[in-house]
Amino acid sequence: MNIDKIKNRVYQQGRDIEVALYNYFFENDANEFISLSLSLYQNEDGGFGGDLEPDSMNPNSSPFQTSVALESLVDVNFRSNNLDGFTKEMVDKSIPYLMNNLHGDYWETTIPSNNDYSSAVWWKYNDNHSRYNPTASLLASLLLLLDKNNRYYEKVVELTKKLLDKYMENCLSEKHELACIMRLHQAIEETKVLNEYEKKMYDKLKAEVNSIIDPVEEWDKGYMTTPFAFPIINNQYDIPIELINTNIKFLENSIINDHWNVTWTWMNDDPAFEMQAIKWQAVLAIKNLRNILAFQGKIKP
């Protein structure tokens, strides 16, 4: 695995956001450049749109793309007590959008205007909305990014409690939903807000996550669930270290020269997929390289 080749591929075909993230994680660059690159995706209403998550190309604001933006800020260690003025304004601007687009106590996974733009079939609008994706991720980010004096902070805590009560009564087996709940668990662990849920969440997540990781011998069959489908850099959820090391070796062996290819299709004949798959290569390069190097102790988690 030639890291210089991976870096050059990200620089050559990555967007501003991927270049900024690569430089932050692997070149000790400042996190303020992530904020600058994310601002290109923020609309006048405060939400984020465009193809931050490349499988949907809708330029209109959506809760999901807004969750991707706020996740990125959290991942580069922005917190309520260290936001620079530009980043704080960007976060503050997103909150009214989110609050104005709540559907009861959750945010819808898709929005109607997705149907007007190129996307994977799972991003087309329908009435089958997850109660956890992106809601749990958004709440996790807001708990970490909002000052407790913010007018919406108590609302975020109230929504979080409702979601946790629902989660504790239901068994999850969908990896994207579980990844969002993991983010929320880690936010609760860090902030100590609603800390009475932390241990119960951990035990439940540990069981659910370990139960849905696919057998190693099937990982090369396509879009499978491996340990690195989850944000486990700071918390292993009792996933055996041997399995994590196997995931590292799998990634090292599956790189194609200087990138990883997507392991899914849009399940339609939209020609935009080929262009978006190239964008995914930079996204996957950062995610995979970060997981590999962090678990090898070569970079900080």
Secondary structure, 3 states (H helix, E strand, C coil): CCHHHHHHHHHHHCCHHHHHHHHHHHHCCCCHHHHHHHHHHECCCCCECCCCCCCECCCCCCHHHHHHHHHHHHHCCCCCCCCCHHHHHHHHHHHHHHHHCCECCECCCCCHHHHHCCECHHHCCCCCCCCCCCHHHHHHHHHHHCCCCCCCHHHHHHHHHHHHHHHHCCCCCCHHHHHHHHHHHHHHHHHCCCHHHHHHHHHHHHHHHHHHCCCHHHHHHCCCCCHHHCCCCCCCCCCCHHHHHHHHHHHHHHCECCECCCCCCCCCCCCHHHHHHHHHHHHHHHHHHHHHHHHCCCCCC
